[in-house]
Amino acid sequence: MRFLLGALMLLVSGSALATIDVMPFKDE
């Protein structure tokens, strides 16, 4: 259970970082 929670948090933080990296390019 704890492993799944850790994996889920990694996935969410990873997708959030990817979204933040892509956003500036969309503004230009």
FIKOL-75813 format. One record per residue: residue number from 0; residue in one letter; z, y, x of N, C-alpha, C in turn. Coordinates in nm, 2 decimals, always signed. Layout:
REM residues N
TORTI  NUM  A  Z  Y  X  Z  Y  X  Z  Y  X
...
***
This chain:
REM residues 28
TORTI  0  M  +0.00  -0.12  +0.08  +0.00  +0.00  +0.00  +0.00  +0.13  +0.09
TORTI  1  R  +0.09  +0.13  +0.19  +0.10  +0.24  +0.27  -0.03  +0.26  +0.35
TORTI  2  F  -0.10  +0.15  +0.39  -0.23  +0.16  +0.46  -0.33  +0.22  +0.37
TORTI  3  L  -0.34  +0.18  +0.24  -0.44  +0.24  +0.15  -0.41  +0.39  +0.14
TORTI  4  L  -0.29  +0.43  +0.13  -0.25  +0.57  +0.11  -0.30  +0.65  +0.23
TORTI  5  G  -0.28  +0.60  +0.35  -0.32  +0.66  +0.47  -0.47  +0.68  +0.48
TORTI  6  A  -0.54  +0.57  +0.44  -0.69  +0.57  +0.45  -0.74  +0.67  +0.35
TORTI  7  L  -0.68  +0.68  +0.23  -0.72  +0.77  +0.13  -0.70  +0.92  +0.18
TORTI  8  M  -0.59  +0.95  +0.24  -0.56  +1.08  +0.29  -0.67  +1.12  +0.40
TORTI  9  L  -0.70  +1.02  +0.49  -0.80  +1.04  +0.59  -0.93  +1.07  +0.53
TORTI  10  L  -0.97  +1.00  +0.43  -1.10  +1.02  +0.36  -1.10  +1.16  +0.29
TORTI  11  V  -0.99  +1.20  +0.23  -0.99  +1.33  +0.16  -1.00  +1.44  +0.26
TORTI  12  S  -0.92  +1.43  +0.37  -0.91  +1.54  +0.47  -1.05  +1.54  +0.54
TORTI  13  G  -1.11  +1.43  +0.56  -1.24  +1.43  +0.63  -1.35  +1.49  +0.55
TORTI  14  S  -1.35  +1.46  +0.42  -1.45  +1.52  +0.33  -1.42  +1.67  +0.31
TORTI  15  A  -1.30  +1.71  +0.31  -1.26  +1.85  +0.30  -1.31  +1.93  +0.43
TORTI  16  L  -1.29  +1.87  +0.54  -1.34  +1.93  +0.67  -1.49  +1.94  +0.67
TORTI  17  A  -1.56  +1.84  +0.62  -1.71  +1.84  +0.61  -1.75  +1.95  +0.52
TORTI  18  T  -1.69  +1.96  +0.41  -1.73  +2.07  +0.31  -1.71  +2.21  +0.37
TORTI  19  I  -1.60  +2.23  +0.44  -1.57  +2.36  +0.50  -1.67  +2.39  +0.61
TORTI  20  D  -1.72  +2.28  +0.68  -1.82  +2.30  +0.79  -1.95  +2.34  +0.73
TORTI  21  V  -1.98  +2.29  +0.61  -2.12  +2.31  +0.55  -2.12  +2.44  +0.47
TORTI  22  M  -2.01  +2.49  +0.42  -2.01  +2.61  +0.34  -2.07  +2.73  +0.40
TORTI  23  P  -2.04  +2.76  +0.53  -2.10  +2.88  +0.59  -2.25  +2.88  +0.59
TORTI  24  F  -2.31  +2.76  +0.61  -2.45  +2.75  +0.62  -2.52  +2.78  +0.48
TORTI  25  K  -2.44  +2.75  +0.37  -2.49  +2.77  +0.24  -2.49  +2.92  +0.21
TORTI  26  D  -2.40  +3.00  +0.27  -2.39  +3.14  +0.24  -2.51  +3.22  +0.30
TORTI  27  E  -2.56  +3.17  +0.42  -2.66  +3.24  +0.49  -2.80  +3.23  +0.42
***
